[in-house]
């Protein structure tokens, strides 16, 4: 039986990924802040959580992240930018996933195929930014994209069949997006999860380090 791992399994997308992977026949291991006390911004917490895992895992999703952190909300103007919001976003949405990835690599098979999907967001695209605003969240996701793209180059040297991919799930109808969806078309978590699994399964090692949307189309950096 294939082994899958979902980091951030208690979130809306995370829970849906657990269901979709389970329905596809995977034995799914779940890790989250709610159930395991994982704090992705604290490396000892990440080290402990990843150290308890029994791999190897052929499919992994890192589905952690936050749009609002503490009192900080997405900025509508340059004047609303604060050092505190920038740092909080970087720690949660960029530093957190890369720390997880750092301690995940040893749980990936070296001589067999593996796929790791890291949830990013289209708003992290510099080339596709025509609206402005959301400074700290955009910055953090752009940084995450660079970090994962760089890590994919390194991981390919030791895990030649591995795929690391940044994935944009679309606007998913969860508590995460409820205040901000407005007129955007949303997708149910179950449908988003199925899309993400399908896209990740369709990627090859030659595409590792890329940034793809829910339909499998490359997103501009």
C-alpha contacts under 8 A as a table, 3 or more apart, distances in Angstrom:
res1	aa1	res2	aa2	distance
1	X	25	X	7.07
1	X	26	X	6.24
1	X	27	X	6.59
2	X	25	X	7.19
2	X	26	X	4.94
2	X	27	X	6.12
2	X	57	X	7.59
2	X	58	X	6.68
3	X	26	X	5.50
3	X	27	X	4.90
3	X	28	X	6.08
3	X	29	X	7.69
3	X	55	X	7.58
3	X	56	X	7.21
3	X	57	X	4.96
3	X	58	X	5.84
3	X	59	X	6.68
4	X	21	X	7.34
4	X	26	X	5.98
4	X	27	X	5.99
4	X	28	X	4.74
4	X	29	X	6.21
4	X	57	X	5.40
4	X	58	X	6.11
4	X	59	X	4.65
4	X	60	X	5.60
5	X	28	X	5.61
5	X	29	X	4.76
5	X	30	X	6.01
5	X	31	X	7.78
5	X	57	X	6.52
5	X	59	X	6.39
5	X	60	X	4.68
5	X	61	X	6.39
6	X	9	X	5.45
6	X	14	X	6.68
6	X	17	X	7.39
6	X	18	X	6.78
6	X	28	X	7.27
6	X	29	X	6.35
6	X	30	X	5.13
6	X	31	X	6.29
6	X	60	X	5.81
6	X	61	X	4.90
6	X	62	X	6.16
6	X	63	X	7.04
7	X	14	X	7.43
7	X	30	X	6.28
7	X	31	X	4.90
7	X	32	X	5.97
7	X	60	X	7.77
7	X	61	X	6.16
7	X	62	X	4.81
7	X	63	X	5.74
7	X	64	X	6.62
8	X	11	X	6.01
8	X	14	X	5.62
8	X	30	X	7.60
8	X	31	X	5.98
8	X	32	X	4.57
8	X	33	X	7.06
8	X	62	X	6.48
8	X	63	X	4.92
8	X	64	X	4.74
9	X	13	X	7.74
9	X	14	X	4.11
9	X	15	X	5.20
9	X	17	X	7.73
9	X	18	X	6.89
9	X	30	X	5.50
9	X	31	X	5.77
9	X	32	X	5.40
9	X	63	X	7.15
10	X	14	X	5.80
10	X	15	X	5.55
10	X	31	X	7.91
10	X	32	X	5.82
10	X	33	X	7.63
10	X	34	X	6.60
10	X	35	X	7.58
11	X	14	X	4.86
11	X	15	X	5.86
11	X	63	X	7.75
11	X	64	X	7.75
12	X	15	X	5.50
12	X	16	X	6.48
12	X	174	X	5.73
12	X	175	X	7.46
12	X	176	X	7.88
12	X	189	X	6.43
13	X	16	X	5.10
13	X	17	X	6.11
13	X	63	X	7.09
13	X	172	X	7.80
13	X	174	X	7.75
13	X	189	X	5.46
13	X	190	X	7.61
13	X	192	X	7.38
13	X	193	X	6.39
14	X	17	X	5.07
14	X	18	X	6.32
14	X	63	X	5.81
15	X	18	X	5.15
15	X	19	X	6.49
16	X	19	X	5.12
16	X	20	X	6.19
16	X	189	X	5.79
16	X	190	X	5.07
16	X	193	X	5.71
17	X	20	X	5.10
17	X	21	X	5.95
17	X	190	X	7.36
17	X	193	X	4.99
17	X	194	X	7.35
17	X	197	X	7.77
18	X	21	X	5.36
18	X	22	X	6.00
18	X	28	X	6.56
18	X	30	X	7.58
19	X	22	X	5.11
19	X	23	X	6.09
19	X	190	X	7.98
20	X	23	X	5.13
20	X	24	X	6.28
20	X	190	X	7.25
20	X	193	X	6.66
20	X	194	X	6.21
20	X	197	X	7.94
21	X	24	X	5.02
21	X	25	X	6.59
21	X	26	X	5.53
21	X	27	X	7.92
21	X	28	X	7.00
21	X	197	X	7.73
22	X	25	X	5.24
22	X	26	X	5.00
22	X	27	X	6.38
22	X	28	X	6.31
23	X	26	X	7.30
31	X	35	X	7.07
31	X	36	X	6.14
31	X	38	X	7.33
31	X	49	X	7.65
32	X	35	X	5.50
32	X	36	X	5.42
32	X	37	X	6.65
32	X	38	X	5.62
33	X	36	X	5.41
33	X	37	X	4.30
33	X	38	X	4.21
33	X	39	X	6.10
34	X	37	X	5.90
34	X	38	X	7.62
36	X	49	X	7.50
37	X	45	X	7.78
38	X	45	X	5.83
38	X	46	X	6.37
38	X	49	X	6.49
39	X	42	X	5.55
39	X	43	X	7.94
39	X	45	X	5.73
39	X	46	X	6.60
40	X	43	X	6.83
40	X	45	X	7.01
40	X	46	X	5.85
40	X	92	X	6.83
40	X	95	X	7.82
40	X	96	X	4.43
40	X	97	X	6.91
40	X	99	X	7.07
40	X	100	X	6.95
41	X	91	X	5.63
41	X	92	X	5.92
41	X	95	X	6.70
41	X	96	X	5.01
41	X	99	X	7.99
42	X	45	X	5.41
42	X	46	X	6.46
42	X	96	X	7.87
43	X	46	X	4.90
43	X	47	X	5.94
43	X	99	X	6.73
44	X	47	X	4.95
44	X	48	X	6.09
45	X	48	X	5.21
45	X	49	X	6.18
46	X	49	X	5.18
46	X	50	X	6.01
46	X	99	X	7.09
46	X	100	X	6.26
46	X	103	X	7.53
47	X	50	X	5.34
47	X	51	X	5.85
47	X	103	X	6.58
48	X	51	X	5.02
48	X	52	X	6.49
49	X	52	X	5.50
49	X	53	X	7.13
50	X	53	X	5.46
50	X	100	X	7.72
50	X	103	X	6.37
50	X	104	X	6.76
54	X	107	X	7.73
55	X	107	X	5.13
55	X	108	X	7.19
56	X	107	X	4.72
56	X	108	X	5.18
56	X	109	X	5.66
57	X	60	X	6.73
57	X	107	X	6.20
57	X	108	X	5.52
57	X	109	X	6.97
57	X	114	X	7.14
58	X	108	X	6.61
58	X	109	X	7.04
58	X	113	X	6.51
58	X	114	X	4.23
58	X	115	X	6.08
59	X	114	X	5.80
59	X	115	X	4.92
59	X	116	X	5.92
60	X	115	X	6.24
60	X	116	X	4.60
60	X	117	X	6.19
61	X	116	X	5.70
61	X	117	X	4.71
61	X	118	X	5.87
61	X	119	X	7.63
62	X	97	X	6.74
62	X	100	X	7.93
62	X	116	X	7.55
62	X	117	X	6.25
62	X	118	X	4.80
62	X	119	X	6.32
63	X	118	X	6.43
63	X	119	X	5.49
64	X	93	X	7.48
64	X	96	X	7.97
64	X	97	X	7.08
64	X	119	X	7.45
65	X	92	X	6.05
65	X	93	X	5.18
66	X	69	X	6.40
66	X	89	X	7.79
66	X	92	X	6.92
66	X	93	X	6.84
66	X	176	X	7.20
67	X	73	X	7.28
67	X	74	X	7.21
67	X	89	X	7.94
67	X	137	X	6.80
67	X	176	X	6.77
67	X	177	X	7.98
68	X	71	X	7.37
68	X	72	X	5.76
68	X	73	X	5.03
68	X	74	X	6.97
69	X	72	X	5.35
69	X	73	X	7.03
69	X	85	X	7.80
69	X	88	X	6.82
69	X	89	X	7.27
72	X	85	X	5.73
74	X	133	X	7.58
74	X	134	X	4.76
74	X	135	X	7.19
74	X	136	X	7.20
74	X	137	X	6.89
75	X	78	X	7.33
75	X	80	X	5.59
75	X	81	X	6.41
75	X	133	X	5.80
75	X	134	X	4.72
75	X	135	X	6.13
75	X	136	X	7.49
76	X	80	X	6.92
76	X	133	X	4.90
76	X	134	X	6.19
77	X	80	X	5.47
77	X	81	X	7.30
77	X	133	X	5.82
77	X	134	X	7.93
78	X	81	X	5.53
78	X	133	X	7.47
78	X	135	X	7.65
81	X	85	X	7.13
81	X	86	X	7.48
81	X	135	X	7.04
81	X	136	X	7.46
82	X	85	X	5.41
82	X	86	X	6.36
83	X	86	X	5.13
83	X	87	X	6.09
84	X	87	X	5.26
84	X	88	X	6.09
85	X	88	X	5.10
85	X	89	X	6.07
85	X	136	X	6.44
86	X	89	X	5.33
86	X	90	X	6.17
86	X	135	X	7.92
86	X	136	X	4.80
86	X	137	X	7.79
86	X	139	X	7.85
86	X	140	X	7.85
87	X	90	X	5.10
87	X	91	X	6.07
88	X	91	X	5.24
88	X	92	X	6.22
89	X	92	X	5.30
89	X	93	X	5.70
89	X	94	X	7.49
89	X	136	X	6.00
89	X	137	X	5.98
89	X	140	X	5.78
90	X	93	X	5.51
90	X	94	X	5.09
90	X	95	X	6.07
90	X	136	X	7.59
90	X	137	X	7.93
90	X	139	X	7.50
90	X	140	X	4.76
90	X	143	X	7.78
91	X	94	X	5.93
91	X	95	X	4.77
91	X	96	X	5.89
92	X	95	X	6.18
92	X	96	X	5.12
92	X	97	X	7.72
93	X	96	X	5.94
93	X	97	X	6.65
93	X	137	X	7.86
93	X	140	X	5.68
93	X	141	X	6.40
93	X	144	X	6.93
94	X	97	X	5.88
94	X	98	X	6.48
94	X	140	X	5.37
94	X	141	X	6.35
94	X	143	X	5.98
94	X	144	X	4.41
94	X	147	X	7.71
95	X	98	X	5.36
95	X	99	X	6.12
95	X	144	X	7.44
96	X	99	X	5.30
96	X	100	X	6.41
97	X	100	X	5.03
97	X	101	X	6.16
97	X	118	X	7.56
97	X	144	X	7.66
98	X	101	X	4.86
98	X	102	X	6.02
98	X	144	X	7.44
98	X	147	X	6.85
98	X	148	X	6.98
99	X	102	X	4.95
99	X	103	X	6.56
100	X	103	X	5.42
100	X	104	X	5.96
101	X	104	X	4.78
101	X	105	X	6.31
102	X	105	X	6.18
103	X	106	X	6.67
104	X	107	X	5.43
104	X	108	X	7.02
105	X	108	X	5.37
105	X	155	X	7.72
106	X	109	X	7.87
108	X	114	X	6.59
108	X	159	X	7.98
109	X	112	X	5.55
109	X	113	X	7.13
109	X	114	X	6.78
109	X	159	X	7.34
110	X	158	X	6.76
110	X	159	X	4.86
110	X	160	X	7.43
110	X	161	X	7.75
111	X	159	X	6.75
111	X	160	X	7.43
111	X	161	X	7.08
112	X	161	X	6.07
112	X	162	X	7.83
113	X	161	X	4.69
113	X	162	X	5.60
113	X	163	X	7.96
114	X	161	X	6.44
114	X	162	X	4.70
114	X	163	X	6.22
115	X	162	X	5.73
115	X	163	X	4.62
115	X	164	X	6.02
115	X	165	X	7.83
115	X	200	X	6.85
115	X	201	X	7.40
116	X	162	X	7.80
116	X	163	X	6.05
116	X	164	X	4.80
116	X	165	X	6.27
116	X	200	X	7.71
117	X	164	X	6.07
117	X	165	X	5.00
117	X	166	X	5.99
117	X	167	X	6.38
117	X	200	X	6.52
118	X	164	X	7.55
118	X	165	X	6.12
118	X	166	X	4.91
118	X	167	X	5.96
119	X	166	X	5.86
119	X	167	X	4.94
119	X	168	X	6.15
119	X	169	X	7.27
120	X	124	X	7.29
120	X	141	X	6.03
120	X	144	X	7.39
120	X	145	X	7.26
120	X	166	X	5.70
120	X	167	X	5.42
120	X	168	X	5.32
120	X	169	X	7.92
121	X	124	X	5.58
121	X	125	X	7.69
121	X	141	X	6.54
121	X	167	X	7.13
121	X	168	X	4.74
121	X	169	X	7.28
121	X	170	X	7.69
122	X	125	X	5.46
122	X	128	X	7.58
122	X	168	X	5.97
122	X	170	X	7.94
122	X	213	X	7.74
122	X	219	X	7.14
123	X	126	X	7.76
123	X	128	X	7.55
123	X	129	X	6.70
123	X	137	X	7.90
123	X	138	X	5.50
123	X	141	X	7.41
124	X	137	X	7.55
124	X	138	X	4.58
124	X	139	X	6.61
124	X	140	X	7.34
124	X	141	X	4.56
124	X	142	X	4.43
124	X	145	X	7.65
124	X	221	X	7.89
125	X	128	X	5.33
125	X	129	X	6.27
125	X	138	X	7.64
125	X	141	X	7.95
125	X	142	X	6.28
125	X	219	X	7.24
125	X	220	X	6.03
125	X	221	X	4.96
126	X	129	X	5.40
126	X	142	X	7.34
126	X	220	X	7.42
126	X	221	X	5.76
127	X	220	X	5.61
127	X	221	X	5.77
128	X	220	X	6.36
128	X	221	X	7.73
129	X	132	X	6.36
132	X	135	X	7.61
134	X	137	X	5.67
134	X	138	X	5.95
135	X	138	X	5.33
135	X	139	X	6.03
136	X	139	X	5.02
136	X	140	X	6.14
137	X	140	X	5.17
137	X	141	X	6.25
138	X	141	X	5.32
138	X	142	X	6.08
139	X	142	X	5.17
139	X	143	X	6.12
140	X	143	X	5.07
140	X	144	X	6.13
141	X	144	X	4.88
141	X	145	X	6.18
142	X	145	X	5.10
142	X	146	X	6.49
142	X	221	X	7.92
143	X	146	X	5.18
143	X	147	X	6.17
144	X	147	X	5.05
144	X	148	X	6.10
145	X	148	X	5.40
145	X	149	X	6.02
145	X	166	X	6.75
145	X	211	X	7.43
146	X	149	X	5.13
146	X	150	X	6.10
147	X	150	X	5.23
147	X	151	X	6.16
148	X	151	X	4.90
148	X	152	X	6.04
148	X	164	X	7.42
148	X	165	X	7.75
148	X	166	X	7.38
148	X	209	X	6.37
149	X	152	X	5.23
149	X	153	X	6.78
149	X	164	X	8.00
149	X	208	X	7.89
149	X	209	X	4.27
149	X	210	X	6.66
150	X	153	X	5.43
150	X	154	X	6.86
150	X	209	X	7.32
151	X	154	X	5.20
151	X	155	X	6.07
151	X	209	X	7.66
152	X	155	X	5.10
152	X	156	X	6.03
152	X	163	X	7.55
152	X	164	X	5.83
152	X	208	X	6.16
152	X	209	X	4.99
153	X	156	X	5.44
153	X	157	X	7.11
153	X	209	X	7.14
154	X	157	X	5.60
154	X	158	X	7.51
155	X	158	X	5.61
155	X	159	X	5.72
155	X	160	X	7.69
155	X	162	X	7.50
156	X	159	X	5.02
156	X	160	X	4.88
156	X	161	X	7.38
156	X	162	X	6.53
156	X	205	X	7.96
157	X	160	X	6.13
159	X	162	X	5.44
160	X	205	X	7.25
161	X	205	X	5.76
162	X	205	X	5.87
162	X	208	X	7.44
163	X	203	X	7.17
163	X	204	X	6.51
163	X	205	X	5.03
163	X	207	X	7.17
163	X	208	X	4.61
163	X	209	X	7.33
164	X	208	X	4.94
164	X	209	X	5.38
164	X	210	X	7.57
165	X	200	X	7.26
165	X	207	X	7.87
165	X	208	X	5.79
165	X	209	X	5.29
165	X	210	X	5.40
165	X	211	X	6.12
165	X	212	X	7.34
166	X	209	X	7.07
166	X	210	X	6.13
166	X	211	X	4.57
166	X	212	X	6.19
167	X	196	X	7.16
167	X	211	X	5.93
167	X	212	X	5.07
167	X	213	X	5.62
167	X	214	X	6.95
168	X	211	X	7.65
168	X	212	X	6.16
168	X	213	X	4.45
168	X	214	X	5.81
169	X	172	X	6.99
169	X	192	X	5.95
169	X	193	X	7.79
169	X	195	X	7.63
169	X	196	X	6.55
169	X	213	X	6.20
169	X	214	X	4.92
170	X	186	X	7.28
170	X	187	X	7.22
170	X	192	X	7.40
170	X	213	X	7.16
170	X	214	X	6.25
171	X	177	X	7.18
171	X	181	X	7.01
171	X	184	X	7.20
171	X	185	X	6.86
171	X	186	X	4.94
171	X	187	X	6.31
172	X	177	X	6.90
172	X	186	X	5.26
172	X	187	X	4.85
172	X	188	X	5.90
172	X	189	X	5.90
172	X	192	X	6.73
173	X	176	X	7.93
173	X	177	X	6.47
173	X	178	X	6.68
173	X	186	X	5.60
173	X	187	X	5.78
173	X	188	X	5.42
173	X	189	X	6.37
174	X	177	X	5.63
174	X	178	X	6.07
174	X	188	X	7.95
174	X	189	X	7.11
175	X	178	X	5.07
175	X	179	X	7.88
176	X	179	X	7.84
177	X	180	X	5.31
177	X	181	X	5.73
178	X	181	X	5.83
179	X	182	X	7.34
181	X	184	X	5.28
181	X	185	X	7.56
181	X	186	X	7.25
187	X	191	X	6.50
187	X	192	X	6.23
188	X	191	X	5.33
188	X	192	X	6.17
189	X	192	X	4.97
189	X	193	X	6.01
190	X	193	X	5.15
190	X	194	X	6.25
191	X	194	X	5.13
191	X	195	X	6.20
192	X	195	X	5.07
192	X	196	X	6.19
192	X	214	X	7.25
193	X	196	X	5.06
193	X	197	X	6.19
194	X	197	X	5.20
194	X	198	X	6.10
195	X	198	X	5.13
195	X	199	X	6.13
195	X	214	X	5.59
195	X	215	X	6.87
196	X	199	X	5.20
196	X	200	X	6.09
196	X	214	X	5.85
197	X	200	X	5.21
197	X	201	X	6.03
198	X	201	X	5.23
198	X	202	X	6.27
199	X	202	X	5.19
199	X	203	X	6.66
199	X	214	X	6.80
199	X	215	X	6.83
199	X	216	X	5.27
200	X	203	X	5.52
203	X	207	X	6.18
203	X	208	X	7.58
204	X	207	X	5.38
204	X	208	X	6.82
205	X	208	X	5.06
207	X	210	X	5.84
210	X	218	X	7.27
211	X	218	X	5.71
211	X	219	X	5.51
211	X	220	X	7.59
211	X	221	X	7.61
212	X	215	X	7.72
212	X	216	X	5.44
212	X	217	X	5.33
212	X	218	X	4.39
212	X	219	X	5.32
213	X	216	X	5.29
213	X	217	X	5.44
213	X	218	X	6.42
213	X	219	X	6.34
214	X	217	X	7.46
